[in-house]
Amino acid sequence: MSAHEQYFQYLDGLPGGAEWRQALVQYKANDGEIAFKLNGMLRGCVPSNELADFFTRLRQGIRAQNVAPFKVYRMTTVNEFSAPLIPFRLTDTFPYLAFMSTSRSPLNLHTFVQNTAPPLLLEIECPEMTTLALMEGGEFGMEDEYLLGTGTRYQLLDVAHITEEVDFQVVEWDAPHKEMYKARLRVVANPKYTEGKETFKFDPTA
């Protein structure tokens, strides 16, 4: 049994945990574009009574912690952040207001490249005891996906503006972009709402 499956089983054993697990499944499937709607609300700081219950259940599902450091990746665009990422000074930290879906491997991330803006590849260091959710315990788990909670705080380590074909990573050159960005981040603080909770411990190196 994978750590993802064990995590879903762990949630099912907690009071109310089955509802939290179902929220993770809904988020991953993006049923009715619920993930897009929720994250748009969070980025814009716009309250939504319609999504309040789902938001609460999803936050409750963020309760796994890694016992060894590991990296995850996300393919997005330069428009991902409420404030532009590029002007940040190195070593600056910032909270990300939305949930952040990530993958253990960058190999399939080219499928998430959008036409609307230059792609941004995020490489995120998760130190020991980063609080997140394992997302692949359901029927269609294939991406080795991890969900970082709303309010997670990150430190910007490095940003590269890539314009030469030979330097492109993950993204296909001229399909449709001839430029991309790569940013390295590190998780520096878990969301406050995860503190003091029992968590599922897993070894990402196993």
C-alpha positions in Angstrom: 0.0 0.0 0.0 1.4 3.4 -1.0 1.8 6.3 1.4 -1.0 8.1 -0.4 -3.4 5.1 0.2 -2.3 4.9 3.8 -3.0 8.6 4.2 -6.6 8.2 2.9 -7.0 5.2 5.2 -5.7 7.3 8.1 -8.2 10.1 7.4 -11.0 7.6 7.3 -10.1 6.5 10.8 -10.5 10.1 12.3 -13.8 11.5 13.4 -15.0 13.5 10.4 -12.1 12.3 8.4 -14.1 10.6 5.6 -15.5 14.1 4.7 -12.0 15.6 4.7 -10.8 12.8 2.4 -13.8 13.4 0.1 -12.9 17.1 -0.1 -9.4 16.1 -1.3 -10.9 13.8 -4.0 -13.2 16.6 -5.1 -10.3 19.1 -5.3 -8.1 16.7 -7.3 -11.0 16.0 -9.7 -11.9 19.7 -9.8 -15.6 18.7 -9.9 -17.6 21.7 -11.2 -14.3 23.6 -11.3 -14.5 23.8 -7.5 -10.7 24.0 -7.1 -10.4 26.9 -9.6 -13.3 28.7 -7.9 -11.9 28.2 -4.4 -8.4 29.3 -5.3 -9.7 32.3 -7.2 -11.7 33.3 -4.1 -8.7 32.9 -1.9 -6.3 34.8 -4.1 -8.8 37.7 -4.4 -9.7 37.6 -0.6 -13.3 37.3 -1.6 -15.6 35.5 0.9 -17.9 32.8 -0.5 -20.7 31.2 1.5 -21.1 28.7 -1.3 -17.6 27.3 -0.8 -17.2 27.8 3.0 -18.0 24.2 3.9 -15.7 22.8 1.2 -13.0 25.2 2.3 -13.3 24.1 5.9 -13.2 20.4 5.0 -10.3 20.8 2.7 -8.2 22.6 5.3 -8.9 19.8 7.7 -7.5 17.3 5.2 -4.1 19.0 5.3 -2.5 16.9 8.1 0.4 14.8 6.7 4.0 15.5 7.6 7.2 14.3 5.9 10.0 12.8 8.1 12.7 13.6 5.5 13.1 16.6 3.2 12.0 16.3 -0.4 11.1 18.4 -3.4 7.9 18.9 -5.3 7.2 20.8 -8.5 4.4 22.9 -10.0 3.9 24.2 -13.6 2.1 27.5 -13.7 2.5 30.9 -15.3 4.0 34.2 -14.2 0.5 35.3 -13.3 0.2 32.7 -10.5 0.8 35.0 -7.6 -1.3 37.9 -6.3 1.8 40.0 -6.3 4.4 39.4 -9.1 7.0 36.8 -8.0 9.9 38.1 -10.1 10.6 41.4 -8.2 10.9 39.7 -4.8 14.3 39.9 -3.3 16.0 36.7 -2.6 15.5 35.5 0.9 12.1 37.3 1.1 9.3 35.1 2.5 5.6 35.4 1.6 2.4 33.5 2.3 0.5 31.9 -0.6 -3.2 32.5 -0.1 -4.4 29.6 -2.2 -3.9 25.9 -2.0 -1.0 24.7 -4.2 -1.1 21.4 -6.1 2.3 20.0 -6.7 3.9 16.8 -8.1 6.9 14.8 -6.9 8.1 14.6 -10.5 8.4 17.4 -13.1 8.2 15.0 -16.1 4.5 15.4 -16.9 4.2 19.0 -16.0 4.5 20.2 -19.7 0.8 19.2 -20.0 -0.1 22.2 -17.7 1.6 24.8 -19.9 -0.9 27.6 -20.8 -1.0 29.8 -23.9 -1.9 33.0 -22.0 1.4 33.8 -20.3 5.0 32.6 -20.0 5.3 29.4 -18.1 6.8 29.4 -14.6 8.3 26.1 -13.2 8.3 26.0 -9.4 10.7 23.8 -7.6 9.7 23.7 -3.9 11.9 22.4 -1.1 9.8 20.8 1.7 11.9 20.5 4.9 11.1 17.9 7.5 7.6 18.3 9.1 6.1 20.3 6.2 2.3 19.9 6.6 0.5 19.0 3.4 -1.9 16.4 2.0 -1.1 13.3 0.0 -3.6 13.3 -2.9 -3.2 9.9 -4.7 -5.1 7.6 -2.4 -8.2 7.5 -4.6 -9.1 5.6 -7.7 -7.3 7.7 -10.3 -4.0 8.4 -8.4 -1.2 8.7 -11.0 0.6 12.0 -10.5 2.3 11.6 -7.1 0.5 14.8 -6.2 0.9 16.7 -2.9 -1.3 19.6 -1.8 0.2 22.4 0.2 -2.3 24.3 2.3 -3.6 27.8 1.9 -1.4 30.2 4.0 1.8 28.1 3.7 4.7 30.5 3.8 7.6 30.3 1.3 11.0 31.7 0.9 12.2 32.7 -2.6 15.7 31.1 -3.2 16.3 31.8 -6.9 14.6 33.0 -10.1 15.9 32.3 -13.6 14.5 33.9 -16.8 15.2 31.3 -19.5 15.2 32.4 -23.2 17.5 30.0 -24.9 16.1 26.7 -26.3 19.0 24.7 -24.9 18.1 25.8 -21.3 14.4 25.0 -21.4 13.4 22.5 -18.7 10.2 20.4 -18.9 8.6 22.9 -21.2 8.8 22.3 -25.0 10.6 25.2 -26.8 8.3 27.3 -29.0 5.1 25.4 -28.0 4.0 28.1 -27.8 6.6 30.0 -25.7 10.2 31.0 -26.3 10.7 32.1 -22.8 10.0 30.6 -19.4 10.9 31.2 -15.7 12.0 28.8 -13.1 11.8 29.7 -9.4 13.1 27.8 -6.4 11.1 28.1 -3.2 11.4 26.6 0.3 8.6 26.1 2.7 9.5 28.0 5.8 6.2 27.9 7.9 3.1 25.7 8.0 -0.3 27.3 8.1 -1.5 28.3 11.6 -4.6 26.2 11.3 -2.5 23.0 11.1 -0.7 23.6 14.4 -1.5 21.3 17.3 -3.2 18.6 15.2 -2.4 15.0 15.1 -0.6 14.3 11.8 0.2 11.3 9.5 3.9 10.9 9.2 5.4 9.5 6.0 8.9 9.0 4.6 9.1 10.4 1.0 12.4 8.6 0.5 10.9 5.1 1.1 
